[in-house]
Every structure is written in structure tokens, then in C-alpha cells.
Amino acid sequence: QVLLVESGGGLVQAGGSLRLSCAASGGNLKDYHMGWFRQAAGKERDFVAAISWSGGRTFYADSVKGRFTISRDNAKNTLYLQMSSLKPGDTAVYYCAADRADSIVVPSTKAGYAYWGQGTQVSVSS
């Protein structure tokens, strides 16, 4: 069972950038498709981005396309989310998630992921 730990959250002004990391242990990251989700206060947990096990395919929510970049370093067992041009609406707890890469389908829903980190807070001030 893979254990996921996010880091890199914090407070940033609108227009700024942050890079989130998700370190995996207890398993090889290359065996998993990976995703980022976020949950704002009082709202549902929403899909942000996903990446296939090899890194060859990436997917983004329309709200972050062109501003966020998902990437991974399987040798370091780490997933990343580079966030730029941040807006107050990006304020949320960000979670990484893992799904065993038993098929070519990379999930974009919460139900598609079995393993979750504890989350890291990102706050964007106006």
C-alpha cells in the first residue's frame, strides 16, 4: 500500500506561483497513475490534474489549464504540481492521489483513486 505525503502549500498573493510535491513511500510510484484534487471550504473535492504512470499523458481541469503543470519523477518517487498565475479561487486544500496502473485509463474522478494524501493548504490572497 502506497503512502502519500503532500508538501509545498502556503500563502501566496494573486499572480504568484507555488510548487506542490507529493512524496510516495511503501510502493513504486511508476506502478500508479497519479492525480491532484482540491477542496475549498464547504465544497466538494474537485479534480485538478492527472498524469499517467509514465508521465506521457497529462489531463487538466479547464479551470487550471494553461496555469498549472503536473509532472512526476518516478526515480524520486515524487509527484509535482507547478501552479502559476494563482487566483483567490484556487484557495483550497490540495490532495494527491494514486491509482494502480492496471489499465491505460487515467482517472479524473475521486472514485478512481484508492490512495490519498493528507492534503496541503494553498491560500491565495487578492
C-alpha angles and dihedrals in degrees: 000000000000120000118210127201122184126205140165101070123134147122118308136166121250110278092030132116139237134179119214122201131200116197118201127206135171092043144035113273090214088070091064141067107223137211144184122219132176136206123199120202111286094004139101123270106262134200116254108168143334137198133197121244092262096042091241096118127045132181132193140191111247090242093064102030111128093015105060129051125196119204140158141208107205092185088060094038089233136132123202139199116195109199121193136172088026119199131200087250089065090068108122146105107281120214131190120212138190133212122186107250096235091137138026091251113107108204122234097183132075091242091062094065126074101182127056139180124227094254137243125236120241116188122184118194124205 
